[in-house]
Amino acid sequence: IECGRADLVGKYVGWTAQIVKEKFSQAQGGILFIDEAYSLVEDRGGLYGDEAINTIVQEMENKRGDVIVIFAGYPGKMKEFLAKNEGLRSRIAFHVDFPDYGSDELMGILEKMLLDKQYVMTSQAKAKAQQIFKQVCTRNEFGNGRFVRNLFEQAVNRQATRISESAEEEIGREKLFELQEVDLDVNIVKQYDKEQIRPIGFSS
């Protein structure tokens, strides 16, 4: 059973505990996978998140032989998350760190997506994609496979816009499924470019 904050936290005080217990019941005999677990304690008041965490700790103890609980998220945020609740931290037996993908691995993921969707990239587009991956790999929490998926989806949308604005009367199948270098000039890349630019000035 996979879930996140939205699946565990209720709208009103008192609702959350019952929701969490229902998730544990659904996961009976299996695994409860809580993605981006730290989002449970990122609300301003902390009331609903605290209720969720306290109930999770209680259910982990009551059903320790029936349900495996996996908390997933970025390493830095996970450390902060676990530091906020000693009871939760003491009940987690194993910690597994998955290193970020390198640029070659990200390129492999992109090529798999291209193959699955029957798209091809020009050699110039591949070179640009490789350069993009080398840049984002230096950043913290860049999203790994999620970044590649977003890049691919935005590139496809950019390509569709480019073709629709083309003056060509007839466009063959090859062109319809070809991504060019210009198609990688998309928002997710521009976002990272902007983050690299730091203003220089003085404050008082």
C-alpha positions, 0 to 999 in steps of 0.5 A: 500500500503506497501513500503520502501525506494527503492519504494519511492526514485528515481535514479535522482533528481526530480524523487522522488517527482513524485514517492511519489505522485503516491504511495499516489494516489495508497493508496487513500481511504486506508493506505500507510504503510512505513516500516523502514521509517528512511532509507529515511534519511540514505543516505550520501548526504541526497538529495533524502531522503529529497525530499521524506520526503518533498513530503510525508509531502506535500501529508499528508497535501493535502490528510489528509482526504483520506490517512492514513500514517503509519511509522514503524521501531525500536523505537530508529531510529524512534525517530531520524527520526522524530527529523529531520523534525518538519513538519513530526513530527507535522502531526503524531497524534498517536505513538504505541509502540510494545514491543519485544517478549519474549523467550516463544513467539518466541518459539511459533512462531517457533512451528507455523512455524514447524507445517506449514511446517510439521517439528518436532524438537527433545527435545534437539533441542527445548531446544537449541532453547529456550536458543538461544531465551533467549540470543537474547531477551537481545539484542536491535533490534534483529528482533523478528519474522524475527529472528525466520524465519531466524533461521528456514530457516537456520536450514532447510538448515543445516539439508538438508546438514547434510542428504545429507552427511549422510552415510545412504542409505535409509532415511525415511520421519520422518528423512527428516522432523526432526530438531536436535540440531546440525541443530541450529548451523547456521550463525545467531546464530554464528553472535550473539555469536560473537557480545557478545565477546568484545576485551580487549586491549589498544589503543593509 
